[in-house]
Amino acid sequence: MVKVKKMNESNFSRLHKRLTVDGELIRARQEEKQGLLDEFNQESKRYFFGKISQKALASSVQKTNKELMRLDKSIRELIAKIRSTSNQIMKLSSAQTPIGYKASLTGVKNPIIKKKKKKVAKKKAVKKKTVKKKVVKKVSKKKPTKKKPAKKKK
């Protein structure tokens, strides 16, 4: 009896949910980062108009940079998780490649299997070293030419 491959749907749905959740977390972190940048922009405007001191702005800069670095690290980690999850999904789904069967009056025939061509490394021809003979050029002696005198301007 011929059997067709079946996908583990519960595993696939679990991976799909994880992919969706990580994507939403990335979006949330990006929104949080945008809010942080807007908040810092407001702080710098307040400093420009003289409402806060330079020392207060400097502490705000440190706090903002630290938070931006934390958010960037979190986003990079989530992207790596998504890459890993998507690779798992691709592996699971690519295992479902169809097998070609032929139906005939006598029944289902064996699957049609295409053989993969092996890559054969081409042999490189060995280049023979050729010795070039040095050609000696004859140097002709030029006769010195007389320079024409420059015309005087009137």
N, CA, C and O atoms as a GROMACS GRO file, in nm:
protein
  616
    1MET      N    1   0.084  -0.118   0.000
    1MET     CA    2   0.000   0.000   0.000
    1MET      C    3   0.089   0.125   0.000
    1MET      O    4   0.189   0.132   0.071
    2VAL      N    5   0.051   0.220  -0.080
    2VAL     CA    6   0.127   0.344  -0.093
    2VAL      C    7   0.088   0.440   0.018
    2VAL      O    8  -0.030   0.460   0.047
    3LYS      N    9   0.189   0.501   0.080
    3LYS     CA   10   0.161   0.600   0.184
    3LYS      C   11   0.222   0.733   0.145
    3LYS      O   12   0.332   0.739   0.089
    4VAL      N   13   0.150   0.837   0.175
    4VAL     CA   14   0.196   0.973   0.146
    4VAL      C   15   0.248   1.032   0.276
    4VAL      O   16   0.196   1.004   0.384
    5LYS      N   17   0.352   1.114   0.265
    5LYS     CA   18   0.410   1.179   0.383
    5LYS      C   19   0.308   1.271   0.446
    5LYS      O   20   0.232   1.339   0.377
    6LYS      N   21   0.306   1.273   0.578
    6LYS     CA   22   0.216   1.365   0.649
    6LYS      C   23   0.300   1.455   0.739
    6LYS      O   24   0.397   1.412   0.801
    7MET      N   25   0.260   1.581   0.742
    7MET     CA   26   0.333   1.679   0.822
    7MET      C   27   0.285   1.674   0.967
    7MET      O   28   0.168   1.648   0.994
    8ASN      N   29   0.377   1.697   1.057
    8ASN     CA   30   0.343   1.708   1.198
    8ASN      C   31   0.281   1.847   1.219
    8ASN      O   32   0.352   1.945   1.242
    9GLU      N   33   0.150   1.852   1.210
    9GLU     CA   34   0.080   1.982   1.212
    9GLU      C   35   0.090   2.052   1.346
    9GLU      O   36   0.095   2.175   1.350
   10SER      N   37   0.092   1.976   1.455
   10SER     CA   38   0.100   2.042   1.586
   10SER      C   39   0.236   2.111   1.602
   10SER      O   40   0.244   2.221   1.656
   11ASN      N   41   0.342   2.048   1.555
   11ASN     CA   42   0.474   2.109   1.560
   11ASN      C   43   0.480   2.232   1.470
   11ASN      O   44   0.536   2.335   1.508
   12PHE      N   45   0.421   2.221   1.352
   12PHE     CA   46   0.420   2.334   1.259
   12PHE      C   47   0.343   2.452   1.318
   12PHE      O   48   0.389   2.566   1.308
   13SER      N   49   0.227   2.426   1.378
   13SER     CA   50   0.148   2.536   1.436
   13SER      C   51   0.220   2.599   1.556
   13SER      O   52   0.211   2.720   1.578
   14ARG      N   53   0.292   2.517   1.633
   14ARG     CA   54   0.369   2.569   1.747
   14ARG      C   55   0.479   2.663   1.696
   14ARG      O   56   0.500   2.771   1.752
   15LEU      N   57   0.548   2.621   1.591
   15LEU     CA   58   0.654   2.705   1.534
   15LEU      C   59   0.596   2.833   1.474
   15LEU      O   60   0.656   2.940   1.485
   16HIS      N   61   0.480   2.822   1.413
   16HIS     CA   62   0.415   2.939   1.353
   16HIS      C   63   0.375   3.039   1.461
   16HIS      O   64   0.391   3.160   1.443
   17LYS      N   65   0.324   2.990   1.572
   17LYS     CA   66   0.287   3.079   1.683
   17LYS      C   67   0.410   3.150   1.739
   17LYS      O   68   0.407   3.269   1.768
   18ARG      N   69   0.520   3.073   1.754
   18ARG     CA   70   0.643   3.133   1.806
   18ARG      C   71   0.694   3.242   1.712
   18ARG      O   72   0.743   3.346   1.756
   19LEU      N   73   0.683   3.216   1.583
   19LEU     CA   74   0.726   3.313   1.483
   19LEU      C   75   0.642   3.441   1.493
   19LEU      O   76   0.696   3.551   1.486
   20THR      N   77   0.512   3.426   1.509
   20THR     CA   78   0.423   3.541   1.520
   20THR      C   79   0.451   3.621   1.647
   20THR      O   80   0.455   3.744   1.643
   21VAL      N   81   0.470   3.551   1.759
   21VAL     CA   82   0.495   3.620   1.886
   21VAL      C   83   0.626   3.698   1.879
   21VAL      O   84   0.633   3.812   1.924
   22ASP      N   85   0.730   3.636   1.824
   22ASP     CA   86   0.860   3.706   1.815
   22ASP      C   87   0.850   3.827   1.722
   22ASP      O   88   0.912   3.930   1.749
   23GLY      N   89   0.774   3.816   1.615
   23GLY     CA   90   0.754   3.930   1.525
   23GLY      C   91   0.683   4.045   1.595
   23GLY      O   92   0.719   4.161   1.575
   24GLU      N   93   0.582   4.013   1.677
   24GLU     CA   94   0.511   4.116   1.752
   24GLU      C   95   0.602   4.180   1.857
   24GLU      O   96   0.593   4.300   1.882
   25LEU      N   97   0.690   4.099   1.918
   25LEU     CA   98   0.784   4.155   2.016
   25LEU      C   99   0.882   4.252   1.950
   25LEU      O  100   0.918   4.354   2.008
   26ILE      N  101   0.926   4.218   1.830
   26ILE     CA  102   1.016   4.310   1.759
   26ILE      C  103   0.945   4.442   1.734
   26ILE      O  104   1.002   4.548   1.755
   27ARG      N  105   0.821   4.434   1.688
   27ARG     CA  106   0.745   4.557   1.662
   27ARG      C  107   0.728   4.638   1.790
   27ARG      O  108   0.739   4.761   1.788
   28ALA      N  109   0.702   4.570   1.902
   28ALA     CA  110   0.685   4.640   2.030
   28ALA      C  111   0.815   4.708   2.072
   28ALA      O  112   0.813   4.821   2.120
   29ARG      N  113   0.929   4.638   2.054
   29ARG     CA  114   1.058   4.698   2.090
   29ARG      C  115   1.090   4.819   2.002
   29ARG      O  116   1.147   4.917   2.049
   30GLN      N  117   1.052   4.811   1.875
   30GLN     CA  118   1.077   4.924   1.785
   30GLN      C  119   0.990   5.043   1.824
   30GLN      O  120   1.034   5.158   1.817
   31GLU      N  121   0.867   5.017   1.863
   31GLU     CA  122   0.781   5.127   1.908
   31GLU      C  123   0.835   5.188   2.037
   31GLU      O  124   0.830   5.310   2.055
   32GLU      N  125   0.886   5.104   2.126
   32GLU     CA  126   0.945   5.152   2.251
   32GLU      C  127   1.068   5.239   2.221
   32GLU      O  128   1.090   5.341   2.286
   33LYS      N  129   1.147   5.196   2.124
   33LYS     CA  130   1.267   5.271   2.084
   33LYS      C  131   1.227   5.407   2.026
   33LYS      O  132   1.289   5.508   2.056
   34GLN      N  133   1.124   5.408   1.942
   34GLN     CA  134   1.077   5.533   1.884
   34GLN      C  135   1.027   5.628   1.992
   34GLN      O  136   1.053   5.748   1.986
   35GLY      N  137   0.956   5.575   2.090
   35GLY     CA  138   0.908   5.657   2.202
   35GLY      C  139   1.023   5.716   2.280
   35GLY      O  140   1.019   5.832   2.322
   36LEU      N  141   1.126   5.637   2.301
   36LEU     CA  142   1.245   5.683   2.373
   36LEU      C  143   1.315   5.796   2.297
   36LEU      O  144   1.359   5.894   2.357
   37LEU      N  145   1.324   5.780   2.165
   37LEU     CA  146   1.388   5.884   2.083
   37LEU      C  147   1.305   6.012   2.083
   37LEU      O  148   1.360   6.122   2.087
   38ASP      N  149   1.172   5.999   2.078
   38ASP     CA  150   1.086   6.118   2.084
   38ASP      C  151   1.100   6.189   2.219
   38ASP      O  152   1.104   6.312   2.225
   39GLU      N  153   1.108   6.110   2.326
   39GLU     CA  154   1.124   6.166   2.460
   39GLU      C  155   1.256   6.242   2.471
   39GLU      O  156   1.261   6.350   2.530
   40PHE      N  157   1.363   6.186   2.416
   40PHE     CA  158   1.492   6.254   2.419
   40PHE      C  159   1.489   6.381   2.335
   40PHE      O  160   1.552   6.481   2.371
   41ASN      N  161   1.418   6.377   2.224
   41ASN     CA  162   1.404   6.495   2.140
   41ASN      C  163   1.337   6.609   2.218
   41ASN      O  164   1.377   6.725   2.206
   42GLN      N  165   1.237   6.575   2.297
   42GLN     CA  166   1.170   6.675   2.381
   42GLN      C  167   1.268   6.732   2.485
   42GLN      O  168   1.269   6.853   2.510
   43GLU      N  169   1.350   6.644   2.545
   43GLU     CA  170   1.451   6.690   2.643
   43GLU      C  171   1.548   6.788   2.579
   43GLU      O  172   1.583   6.891   2.639
   44SER      N  173   1.593   6.756   2.457
   44SER     CA  174   1.690   6.845   2.392
   44SER      C  175   1.626   6.979   2.356
   44SER      O  176   1.693   7.082   2.360
   45LYS      N  177   1.498   6.978   2.323
   45LYS     CA  178   1.429   7.105   2.296
   45LYS      C  179   1.418   7.188   2.424
   45LYS      O  180   1.434   7.310   2.422
   46ARG      N  181   1.390   7.120   2.534
   46ARG     CA  182   1.380   7.191   2.662
   46ARG      C  183   1.515   7.254   2.698
   46ARG      O  184   1.520   7.365   2.751
   47TYR      N  185   1.625   7.182   2.670
   47TYR     CA  186   1.757   7.238   2.696
   47TYR      C  187   1.783   7.358   2.605
   47TYR      O  188   1.839   7.459   2.648
   48PHE      N  189   1.743   7.347   2.479
   48PHE     CA  190   1.764   7.455   2.383
   48PHE      C  191   1.693   7.583   2.428
   48PHE      O  192   1.747   7.693   2.412
   49PHE      N  193   1.574   7.568   2.483
   49PHE     CA  194   1.499   7.686   2.528
   49PHE      C  195   1.536   7.727   2.670
   49PHE      O  196   1.475   7.820   2.725
   50GLY      N  197   1.633   7.660   2.732
   50GLY     CA  198   1.683   7.701   2.862
   50GLY      C  199   1.600   7.656   2.980
   50GLY      O  200   1.612   7.713   3.088
   51LYS      N  201   1.516   7.557   2.964
   51LYS     CA  202   1.431   7.510   3.074
   51LYS      C  203   1.501   7.408   3.163
   51LYS      O  204   1.465   7.392   3.279
   52ILE      N  205   1.603   7.337   3.108
   52ILE     CA  206   1.682   7.244   3.189
   52ILE      C  207   1.830   7.274   3.169
   52ILE      O  208   1.869   7.339   3.071
   53SER      N  209   1.912   7.226   3.262
   53SER     CA  210   2.055   7.254   3.256
   53SER      C  211   2.127   7.153   3.166
   53SER      O  212   2.072   7.050   3.126
   54GLN      N  213   2.251   7.187   3.136
   54GLN     CA  214   2.332   7.098   3.053
   54GLN      C  215   2.362   6.968   3.129
   54GLN      O  216   2.371   6.861   3.068
   55LYS      N  217   2.375   6.978   3.260
   55LYS     CA  218   2.401   6.859   3.343
   55LYS      C  219   2.282   6.763   3.336
   55LYS      O  220   2.300   6.641   3.329
   56ALA      N  221   2.161   6.818   3.338
   56ALA     CA  222   2.041   6.734   3.328
   56ALA      C  223   2.033   6.668   3.191
   56ALA      O  224   1.994   6.551   3.180
   57LEU      N  225   2.070   6.741   3.088
   57LEU     CA  226   2.069   6.685   2.952
   57LEU      C  227   2.174   6.575   2.939
   57LEU      O  228   2.151   6.474   2.873
   58ALA      N  229   2.292   6.595   3.002
   58ALA     CA  230   2.399   6.495   2.996
   58ALA      C  231   2.355   6.365   3.062
   58ALA      O  232   2.383   6.256   3.010
   59SER      N  233   2.287   6.375   3.174
   59SER     CA  234   2.239   6.252   3.240
   59SER      C  235   2.130   6.186   3.156
   59SER      O  236   2.119   6.064   3.152
   60SER      N  237   2.050   6.267   3.088
   60SER     CA  238   1.947   6.213   2.999
   60SER      C  239   2.011   6.141   2.880
   60SER      O  240   1.960   6.039   2.834
   61VAL      N  241   2.123   6.196   2.831
   61VAL     CA  242   2.195   6.132   2.719
   61VAL      C  243   2.245   5.995   2.761
   61VAL      O  244   2.229   5.899   2.686
   62GLN      N  245   2.306   5.985   2.879
   62GLN     CA  246   2.356   5.857   2.927
   62GLN      C  247   2.243   5.755   2.942
   62GLN      O  248   2.255   5.640   2.899
   63LYS      N  249   2.135   5.799   3.004
   63LYS     CA  250   2.022   5.710   3.025
   63LYS      C  251   1.963   5.663   2.891
   63LYS      O  252   1.930   5.546   2.875
   64THR      N  253   1.950   5.756   2.796
   64THR     CA  254   1.893   5.723   2.666
   64THR      C  255   1.982   5.626   2.589
   64THR      O  256   1.933   5.530   2.530
   65ASN      N  257   2.113   5.651   2.589
   65ASN     CA  258   2.205   5.562   2.517
   65ASN      C  259   2.204   5.422   2.575
   65ASN      O  260   2.208   5.323   2.501
   66LYS      N  261   2.200   5.412   2.707
   66LYS     CA  262   2.196   5.281   2.772
   66LYS      C  263   2.070   5.205   2.733
   66LYS      O  264   2.074   5.086   2.702
   67GLU      N  265   1.959   5.276   2.734
   67GLU     CA  266   1.830   5.213   2.699
   67GLU      C  267   1.825   5.175   2.550
   67GLU      O  268   1.772   5.070   2.515
   68LEU      N  269   1.881   5.261   2.463
   68LEU     CA  270   1.886   5.229   2.320
   68LEU      C  271   1.969   5.104   2.294
   68LEU      O  272   1.932   5.019   2.213
   69MET      N  273   2.081   5.092   2.363
   69MET     CA  274   2.165   4.973   2.348
   69MET      C  275   2.092   4.848   2.393
   69MET      O  276   2.103   4.743   2.330
   70ARG      N  277   2.016   4.858   2.502
   70ARG     CA  278   1.940   4.743   2.552
   70ARG      C  279   1.833   4.702   2.452
   70ARG      O  280   1.814   4.583   2.426
   71LEU      N  281   1.764   4.800   2.395
   71LEU     CA  282   1.659   4.770   2.298
   71LEU      C  283   1.717   4.709   2.169
   71LEU      O  284   1.661   4.615   2.114
   72ASP      N  285   1.829   4.764   2.123
   72ASP     CA  286   1.893   4.709   2.003
   72ASP      C  287   1.936   4.565   2.024
   72ASP      O  288   1.919   4.480   1.936
   73LYS      N  289   1.992   4.537   2.140
   73LYS     CA  290   2.035   4.400   2.171
   73LYS      C  291   1.914   4.306   2.173
   73LYS      O  292   1.921   4.195   2.121
   74SER      N  293   1.806   4.352   2.233
   74SER     CA  294   1.685   4.271   2.239
   74SER      C  295   1.630   4.242   2.099
   74SER      O  296   1.588   4.131   2.069
   75ILE      N  297   1.630   4.344   2.014
   75ILE     CA  298   1.580   4.327   1.877
   75ILE      C  299   1.668   4.229   1.800
   75ILE      O  300   1.617   4.144   1.728
   76ARG      N  301   1.800   4.240   1.816
   76ARG     CA  302   1.891   4.147   1.746
   76ARG      C  303   1.868   4.003   1.792
   76ARG      O  304   1.869   3.911   1.710
   77GLU      N  305   1.848   3.984   1.922
   77GLU     CA  306   1.822   3.849   1.974
   77GLU      C  307   1.691   3.793   1.918
   77GLU      O  308   1.683   3.676   1.882
   78LEU      N  309   1.590   3.878   1.910
   78LEU     CA  310   1.462   3.833   1.855
   78LEU      C  311   1.474   3.798   1.707
   78LEU      O  312   1.412   3.701   1.660
   79ILE      N  313   1.552   3.875   1.634
   79ILE     CA  314   1.573   3.845   1.493
   79ILE      C  315   1.643   3.710   1.477
   79ILE      O  316   1.609   3.633   1.388
   80ALA      N  317   1.741   3.683   1.564
   80ALA     CA  318   1.810   3.554   1.559
   80ALA      C  319   1.713   3.439   1.590
   80ALA      O  320   1.720   3.333   1.528
   81LYS      N  321   1.624   3.461   1.687
   81LYS     CA  322   1.523   3.358   1.719
   81LYS      C  323   1.430   3.334   1.601
   81LYS      O  324   1.395   3.220   1.571
   82ILE      N  325   1.391   3.441   1.534
   82ILE     CA  326   1.303   3.428   1.418
   82ILE      C  327   1.375   3.353   1.305
   82ILE      O  328   1.315   3.269   1.238
   83ARG      N  329   1.502   3.384   1.285
   83ARG     CA  330   1.580   3.314   1.182
   83ARG      C  331   1.585   3.165   1.212
   83ARG      O  332   1.567   3.082   1.122
   84SER      N  333   1.610   3.131   1.338
   84SER     CA  334   1.617   2.990   1.378
   84SER      C  335   1.482   2.921   1.360
   84SER      O  336   1.475   2.809   1.309
   85THR      N  337   1.376   2.987   1.402
   85THR     CA  338   1.242   2.930   1.389
   85THR      C  339   1.204   2.912   1.243
   85THR      O  340   1.146   2.810   1.206
   86SER      N  341   1.235   3.011   1.160
   86SER     CA  342   1.200   3.000   1.018
   86SER      C  343   1.280   2.889   0.951
   86SER      O  344   1.230   2.823   0.859
   87ASN      N  345   1.405   2.867   0.996
   87ASN     CA  346   1.483   2.755   0.942
   87ASN      C  347   1.419   2.622   0.980
   87ASN      O  348   1.418   2.528   0.901
   88GLN      N  349   1.366   2.613   1.103
   88GLN     CA  350   1.297   2.490   1.145
   88GLN      C  351   1.172   2.468   1.062
   88GLN      O  352   1.141   2.355   1.023
   89ILE      N  353   1.100   2.576   1.035
   89ILE     CA  354   0.978   2.564   0.953
   89ILE      C  355   1.014   2.521   0.811
   89ILE      O  356   0.946   2.436   0.753
   90MET      N  357   1.120   2.578   0.755
   90MET     CA  358   1.162   2.540   0.621
   90MET      C  359   1.203   2.392   0.616
   90MET      O  360   1.171   2.322   0.520
   91LYS      N  361   1.272   2.347   0.718
   91LYS     CA  362   1.315   2.206   0.722
   91LYS      C  363   1.193   2.114   0.731
   91LYS      O  364   1.188   2.011   0.664
   92LEU      N  365   1.097   2.153   0.813
   92LEU     CA  366   0.976   2.072   0.828
   92LEU      C  367   0.895   2.068   0.700
   92LEU      O  368   0.844   1.963   0.660
   93SER      N  369   0.882   2.184   0.635
   93SER     CA  370   0.800   2.188   0.514
   93SER      C  371   0.873   2.128   0.393
   93SER      O  372   0.809   2.070   0.305
   94SER      N  373   1.006   2.142   0.388
   94SER     CA  374   1.076   2.085   0.273
   94SER      C  375   1.081   1.933   0.278
   94SER      O  376   1.107   1.868   0.177
   95ALA      N  377   1.056   1.875   0.395
   95ALA     CA  378   1.049   1.729   0.406
   95ALA      C  379   0.922   1.675   0.340
   95ALA      O  380   0.905   1.554   0.324
   96GLN      N  381   0.834   1.764   0.303
   96GLN     CA  382   0.705   1.724   0.243
   96GLN      C  383   0.710   1.722   0.091
   96GLN      O  384   0.605   1.721   0.027
   97THR      N  385   0.828   1.722   0.033
   97THR     CA  386   0.837   1.721  -0.113
   97THR      C  387   0.762   1.599  -0.168
   97THR      O  388   0.774   1.490  -0.113
   98PRO      N  389   0.686   1.618  -0.275
   98PRO     CA  390   0.603   1.509  -0.324
   98PRO      C  391   0.686   1.401  -0.394
   98PRO      O  392   0.788   1.428  -0.457
   99ILE      N  393   0.638   1.280  -0.382
   99ILE     CA  394   0.697   1.166  -0.451
   99ILE      C  395   0.607   1.136  -0.569
   99ILE      O  396   0.486   1.122  -0.554
  100GLY      N  397   0.667   1.126  -0.687
  100GLY     CA  398   0.587   1.102  -0.807
  100GLY      C  399   0.552   0.956  -0.823
  100GLY      O  400   0.641   0.871  -0.831
  101TYR      N  401   0.423   0.925  -0.828
  101TYR     CA  402   0.375   0.789  -0.851
  101TYR      C  403   0.305   0.786  -0.985
  101TYR      O  404   0.257   0.888  -1.034
  102LYS      N  405   0.299   0.667  -1.044
  102LYS     CA  406   0.227   0.647  -1.169
  102LYS      C  407   0.115   0.549  -1.144
  102LYS      O  408   0.137   0.439  -1.093
  103ALA      N  409  -0.005   0.589  -1.182
  103ALA     CA  410  -0.119   0.498  -1.171
  103ALA      C  411  -0.140   0.431  -1.307
  103ALA      O  412  -0.135   0.496  -1.411
  104SER      N  413  -0.163   0.303  -1.304
  104SER     CA  414  -0.189   0.230  -1.428
  104SER      C  415  -0.303   0.133  -1.404
  104SER      O  416  -0.358   0.127  -1.294
  105LEU      N  417  -0.338   0.056  -1.505
  105LEU     CA  418  -0.448  -0.040  -1.492
  105LEU      C  419  -0.413  -0.151  -1.393
  105LEU      O  420  -0.501  -0.212  -1.333
  106THR      N  421  -0.284  -0.177  -1.377
  106THR     CA  422  -0.243  -0.283  -1.285
  106THR      C  423  -0.224  -0.232  -1.144
  106THR      O  424  -0.205  -0.312  -1.052
  107GLY      N  425  -0.229  -0.105  -1.124
  107GLY     CA  426  -0.215  -0.048  -0.990
  107GLY      C  427  -0.113   0.065  -0.990
  107GLY      O  428  -0.071   0.114  -1.094
  108VAL      N  429  -0.077   0.104  -0.872
  108VAL     CA  430   0.019   0.214  -0.857
  108VAL      C  431   0.160   0.158  -0.873
  108VAL      O  432   0.196   0.058  -0.811
  109LYS      N  433   0.237   0.223  -0.957
  109LYS     CA  434   0.374   0.178  -0.981
  109LYS      C  435   0.469   0.249  -0.887
  109LYS      O  436   0.435   0.350  -0.823
  110ASN      N  437   0.587   0.193  -0.879
  110ASN     CA  438   0.690   0.249  -0.792
  110ASN      C  439   0.711   0.397  -0.822
  110ASN      O  440   0.688   0.443  -0.934
  111PRO      N  441   0.756   0.468  -0.721
  111PRO     CA  442   0.777   0.612  -0.743
  111PRO      C  443   0.887   0.636  -0.846
  111PRO      O  444   0.982   0.559  -0.860
  112ILE      N  445   0.870   0.745  -0.916
  112ILE     CA  446   0.969   0.787  -1.013
  112ILE      C  447   1.076   0.862  -0.936
  112ILE      O  448   1.050   0.968  -0.880
  113ILE      N  449   1.195   0.807  -0.934
  113ILE     CA  450   1.303   0.870  -0.860
  113ILE      C  451   1.405   0.924  -0.959
  113ILE      O  452   1.459   0.851  -1.042
  114LYS      N  453   1.428   1.052  -0.949
  114LYS     CA  454   1.529   1.114  -1.034
  114LYS      C  455   1.661   1.110  -0.959
  114LYS      O  456   1.670   1.151  -0.844
  115LYS      N  457   1.761   1.059  -1.028
  115LYS     CA  458   1.892   1.052  -0.966
  115LYS      C  459   1.957   1.190  -0.971
  115LYS      O  460   1.950   1.262  -1.070
  116LYS      N  461   2.020   1.223  -0.860
  116LYS     CA  462   2.092   1.350  -0.855
  116LYS      C  463   2.224   1.331  -0.926
  116LYS      O  464   2.294   1.232  -0.907
  117LYS      N  465   2.258   1.429  -1.007
  117LYS     CA  466   2.385   1.423  -1.078
  117LYS      C  467   2.496   1.461  -0.982
  117LYS      O  468   2.489   1.560  -0.909
  118LYS      N  469   2.600   1.379  -0.985
  118LYS     CA  470   2.714   1.409  -0.900
  118LYS      C  471   2.800   1.513  -0.968
  118LYS      O  472   2.821   1.510  -1.090
  119LYS      N  473   2.847   1.603  -0.890
  119LYS     CA  474   2.934   1.706  -0.944
  119LYS      C  475   3.074   1.650  -0.954
  119LYS      O  476   3.133   1.607  -0.854
  120VAL      N  477   3.127   1.651  -1.073
  120VAL     CA  478   3.261   1.600  -1.095
  120VAL      C  479   3.356   1.718  -1.107
  120VAL      O  480   3.334   1.813  -1.183
  121ALA      N  481   3.460   1.710  -1.029
  121ALA     CA  482   3.558   1.818  -1.033
  121ALA      C  483   3.636   1.807  -1.163
  121ALA      O  484   3.688   1.701  -1.197
  122LYS      N  485   3.644   1.917  -1.234
  122LYS     CA  486   3.718   1.918  -1.359
  122LYS      C  487   3.866   1.928  -1.328
  122LYS      O  488   3.910   2.006  -1.243
  123LYS      N  489   3.942   1.847  -1.400
  123LYS     CA  490   4.086   1.851  -1.381
  123LYS      C  491   4.142   1.966  -1.463
  123LYS      O  492   4.108   1.984  -1.580
  124LYS      N  493   4.227   2.039  -1.401
  124LYS     CA  494   4.289   2.152  -1.470
  124LYS      C  495   4.413   2.102  -1.542
  124LYS      O  496   4.491   2.025  -1.487
  125ALA      N  497   4.430   2.147  -1.663
  125ALA     CA  498   4.547   2.109  -1.741
  125ALA      C  499   4.670   2.177  -1.682
  125ALA      O  500   4.667   2.294  -1.644
  126VAL      N  501   4.776   2.100  -1.677
  126VAL     CA  502   4.901   2.155  -1.623
  126VAL      C  503   4.965   2.240  -1.730
  126VAL      O  504   4.987   2.195  -1.843
  127LYS      N  505   4.996   2.362  -1.696
  127LYS     CA  506   5.057   2.453  -1.791
  127LYS      C  507   5.208   2.431  -1.790
  127LYS      O  508   5.272   2.427  -1.685
  128LYS      N  509   5.262   2.418  -1.908
  128LYS     CA  510   5.406   2.402  -1.919
  128LYS      C  511   5.470   2.540  -1.915
  128LYS      O  512   5.422   2.636  -1.975
  129LYS      N  513   5.578   2.546  -1.844
  129LYS     CA  514   5.649   2.673  -1.835
  129LYS      C  515   5.734   2.689  -1.960
  129LYS      O  516   5.813   2.600  -1.995
  130THR      N  517   5.718   2.800  -2.024
  130THR     CA  518   5.799   2.828  -2.143
  130THR      C  519   5.902   2.934  -2.108
  130THR      O  520   5.873   3.031  -2.039
  131VAL      N  521   6.021   2.912  -2.158
  131VAL     CA  522   6.128   3.007  -2.132
  131VAL      C  523   6.132   3.105  -2.248
  131VAL      O  524   6.147   3.065  -2.364
  132LYS      N  525   6.119   3.230  -2.218
  132LYS     CA  526   6.122   3.333  -2.321
  132LYS      C  527   6.265   3.379  -2.340
  132LYS      O  528   6.339   3.401  -2.245
  133LYS      N  529   6.300   3.392  -2.464
  133LYS     CA  530   6.434   3.441  -2.495
  133LYS      C  531   6.432   3.593  -2.489
  133LYS      O  532   6.337   3.659  -2.533
  134LYS      N  533   6.536   3.645  -2.435
  134LYS     CA  534   6.545   3.791  -2.425
  134LYS      C  535   6.585   3.846  -2.560
  134LYS      O  536   6.679   3.798  -2.624
  135VAL      N  537   6.514   3.947  -2.601
  135VAL     CA  538   6.543   4.011  -2.728
  135VAL      C  539   6.621   4.138  -2.698
  135VAL      O  540   6.578   4.222  -2.619
  136VAL      N  541   6.735   4.150  -2.763
  136VAL     CA  542   6.817   4.269  -2.744
  136VAL      C  543   6.782   4.368  -2.854
  136VAL      O  544   6.792   4.337  -2.972
  137LYS      N  545   6.741   4.486  -2.814
  137LYS     CA  546   6.706   4.589  -2.911
  137LYS      C  547   6.829   4.672  -2.941
  137LYS      O  548   6.908   4.705  -2.853
  138LYS      N  549   6.842   4.705  -3.067
  138LYS     CA  550   6.953   4.790  -3.107
  138LYS      C  551   6.911   4.934  -3.087
  138LYS      O  552   6.804   4.977  -3.129
  139VAL      N  553   6.998   5.006  -3.022
  139VAL     CA  554   6.972   5.146  -2.996
  139VAL      C  555   7.039   5.228  -3.106
  139VAL      O  556   7.159   5.220  -3.128
  140SER      N  557   6.958   5.304  -3.173
  140SER     CA  558   7.014   5.386  -3.280
  140SER      C  559   7.059   5.519  -3.222
  140SER      O  560   6.993   5.578  -3.136
  141LYS      N  561   7.172   5.563  -3.269
  141LYS     CA  562   7.223   5.691  -3.220
  141LYS      C  563   7.161   5.802  -3.301
  141LYS      O  564   7.171   5.804  -3.424
  142LYS      N  565   7.098   5.894  -3.233
  142LYS     CA  566   7.034   6.007  -3.299
  142LYS      C  567   7.133   6.120  -3.308
  142LYS      O  568   7.211   6.146  -3.215
  143LYS      N  569   7.129   6.186  -3.419
  143LYS     CA  570   7.215   6.302  -3.436
  143LYS      C  571   7.148   6.420  -3.367
  143LYS      O  572   7.027   6.438  -3.377
  144PRO      N  573   7.225   6.498  -3.298
  144PRO     CA  574   7.165   6.614  -3.231
  144PRO      C  575   7.112   6.713  -3.335
  144PRO      O  576   7.180   6.743  -3.433
  145THR      N  577   6.992   6.761  -3.312
  145THR     CA  578   6.930   6.857  -3.404
  145THR      C  579   6.952   6.997  -3.352
  145THR      O  580   6.963   7.020  -3.232
  146LYS      N  581   6.959   7.088  -3.444
  146LYS     CA  582   6.980   7.227  -3.407
  146LYS      C  583   6.846   7.287  -3.368
  146LYS      O  584   6.744   7.265  -3.433
  147LYS      N  585   6.850   7.361  -3.262
  147LYS     CA  586   6.728   7.426  -3.216
  147LYS      C  587   6.708   7.552  -3.297
  147LYS      O  588   6.802   7.625  -3.326
  148LYS      N  589   6.586   7.576  -3.333
  148LYS     CA  590   6.554   7.697  -3.409
  148LYS      C  591   6.548   7.813  -3.312
  148LYS      O  592   6.494   7.800  -3.202
  149PRO      N  593   6.602   7.926  -3.351
  149PRO     CA  594   6.599   8.040  -3.261
  149PRO      C  595   6.455   8.093  -3.247
  149PRO      O  596   6.378   8.094  -3.342
  150ALA      N  597   6.423   8.135  -3.127
  150ALA     CA  598   6.291   8.187  -3.100
  150ALA      C  599   6.271   8.321  -3.167
  150ALA      O  600   6.363   8.403  -3.172
  151LYS      N  601   6.152   8.344  -3.219
  151LYS     CA  602   6.123   8.471  -3.288
  151LYS      C  603   6.103   8.580  -3.186
  151LYS      O  604   6.044   8.558  -3.080
  152LYS      N  605   6.152   8.694  -3.217
  152LYS     CA  606   6.136   8.808  -3.128
  152LYS      C  607   6.004   8.876  -3.154
  152LYS      O  608   5.963   8.894  -3.268
  153LYS      N  609   5.939   8.913  -3.048
  153LYS     CA  610   5.813   8.983  -3.062
  153LYS      C  611   5.839   9.132  -3.077
  153LYS      O  612   5.928   9.188  -3.012
  154LYS      N  613   5.765   9.195  -3.161
  154LYS     CA  614   5.781   9.339  -3.182
  154LYS      C  615   5.690   9.419  -3.097
  154LYS      O  616   5.692   9.542  -3.104
   0.00000   0.00000   0.00000
